[in-house]
Amino acid sequence: MPATTFTQINAERYLTLDVPKNSSATDVTYTAEVSGDLVNCNSGATYTTVVSETPTLLRVRDNTPLSANPRRFIRLRVSTP
């Protein structure tokens, strides 16, 4: 089950998503999306950072610190080709 946590970098805190992955599901794409309002969601390197990715875990964080916008949301889009 995905879990949200916070990552602290220097004095800033960032919303972080930990996602368990099925190592046998090699045709699945995981995309983290972030938003400040649940209407406009964004993904990609401008908006998120992949902290770590292994065959069994994806950890990705929001690039916007909570001090800049305390109302942040992070979700996962899973797709196949």
C-alpha positions in Angstrom: 0.0 0.0 0.0 1.5 3.4 -0.9 2.3 5.6 2.1 2.9 9.4 2.4 5.7 10.7 4.6 7.8 13.8 4.8 11.4 14.3 3.8 13.5 16.9 5.5 16.2 18.6 3.5 18.0 21.3 5.5 15.3 23.3 7.1 12.6 22.4 4.5 10.0 19.6 4.6 8.7 17.9 1.4 5.8 15.6 0.9 7.1 12.1 -0.1 5.4 9.0 -1.5 6.6 5.5 -0.9 5.2 2.9 -3.3 5.8 -0.8 -3.1 6.3 -2.3 -6.5 5.8 -5.8 -7.9 9.2 -6.8 -9.3 7.4 -9.2 -11.7 5.4 -6.4 -13.3 8.0 -5.1 -15.7 5.5 -3.5 -18.1 4.0 -1.0 -15.6 4.8 2.7 -15.5 4.5 4.6 -12.2 4.0 8.4 -12.4 3.8 10.6 -9.3 1.7 13.7 -9.6 1.6 16.7 -7.3 -0.9 19.4 -6.7 -1.7 22.3 -4.5 -5.5 22.2 -5.2 -6.4 18.7 -6.5 -7.5 20.3 -9.8 -4.2 21.0 -11.5 -1.9 18.0 -11.2 1.7 18.0 -12.5 4.4 15.4 -13.0 7.9 15.2 -14.2 11.3 16.4 -13.1 10.2 20.0 -12.7 7.6 19.0 -10.1 8.9 15.7 -8.5 12.2 14.1 -7.7 12.7 10.3 -7.6 14.5 9.8 -4.4 15.1 6.1 -5.0 13.8 3.3 -7.2 14.4 -0.4 -6.9 12.5 -3.3 -8.4 10.4 -3.4 -5.2 10.1 0.3 -4.1 9.6 3.7 -5.6 10.2 6.8 -3.4 9.4 10.1 -4.9 9.1 13.6 -3.4 7.4 16.8 -4.2 9.8 19.6 -5.3 7.7 22.3 -3.6 8.6 22.6 0.1 5.7 22.7 2.5 6.8 26.2 3.7 6.0 27.5 0.2 2.5 25.9 0.2 1.4 23.9 3.2 -1.6 22.5 1.2 0.1 19.9 -1.0 -1.2 16.6 -2.5 0.7 13.7 -4.1 -0.9 10.8 -6.0 0.3 7.9 -8.1 -0.8 7.2 -11.7 -0.1 3.6 -12.8 -0.2 2.7 -16.5 0.7 0.0 -19.0 1.8 0.5 -22.6 
